[in-house]
Amino acid sequence: MLFLLHKTRYNLYVYKKYKRIIYLNIMLNTVLIAVTVAAVSFYIIANNMFRSFSQNAARETERAVKDCNLYIDSVAAYAKSMANNDVFFESITEKNDVNIIHRLDYLCSYSLKIDGAVFYTIDGEVYTSSSVSGAPELLRLTAVPGISEFITSEETAFVSLRTRAIASIYNNIPYSQENGIVTAIVKVIRDGTLYGYLFCDVAPAALYEKTNQTAFITLENGYFKYPGSDADVHYLEDLGSQNSPFRSRDRRALISPSEFISSAKLVLLFPVAQYRRSVAILGVIIFSVTLVLLMAAHFFASKTSAKTVGRLEALTRKISGDIVT
């Protein structure tokens, strides 16, 4: 009788251990699965978010390039129209300084912003629109790569991006050569005779307005500076030969370069702060869902282990009672 009592107590002790083992097995498996699924889900979703972020940056960069090219093409079209203008040509042949400057001013007064217009005769004479001063001589311009090849070629139009041989004043305001200039150049030709070159200058600021992001125009040996860009210019050191969006070395920006004119590139900088906030929100959501699942697993494991062991305990007590009676 005493033996049966001790055995019953021992069985109840073993059942309690079984209860703990069942609970721990359910919880450990649930935790392992939940954490693995959460980690993999976070990694996949975060990567997809970054891929989407990069794709959107690439699309915005390409759109900015198209808008800038369209702007420059429009400037070139205006320049060609002026080069073929009879009044302008007549002013050139008559060497009517007043009329030439008037036509250049008219060219700059179009709705499209042209910061300055300069006409060079083949004899080296220089005529500028009223708001431009300190235009470089034609001889100095012929030493600029690209322009020198254009002048000696059969081409009639060319676009130059440069940081030297630039007028010192545009719109009656001193202009730094470091800011660079974009110039649509057209040869003035009549009946096969070359009379000169028409330069239509556009400050890069007009192109930067085509995007909502911080932007740079880079050249083979430099870049166009603009006020307020000093804090971000170090990102250009990461550029190298990249032609698709990539993370900066400090992980704070997405650098999105795209081929522009000739060997130049248009580079847009996208702050990753918004992406990081989105990833943080994703992490909170996944953590919260995982926590809820683990809490549910706790209740399930507790109930299942208690129910399983409870049946065994009830059966043991019943058997013990039957034996005693």
Secondary structure, DSSP 8 states (H G I E B T S, - for coil): -HHHHHHHHHHHHHHHHHHHHHHHHHHHHHHHHHHHHHHHHHHHHHHHHHHHHHHHHHHHHHHHHHHHHHHHHHHHHHHHHHHT-HHHHHHHHTT-HHHHHHHHHHHHTSSS---EEEEEETT--EEE-TT-B----HHHHTTSTTHHHHHTSS-SEEEEEESSS--SEETTEE--GGG-EEEEEEEEEETTEEEEEEEEEE-THHHHTT-SSEEEEEETTEE---TT-TTTGGGGGGTTT--S-EE-TTSSEEEEEEE-STT-EEEEEEESHHHHHHHHHHHHHHHHHHHHHHHHHHHHHHHHHHHHHHHHHHHHHHHHHHHH-
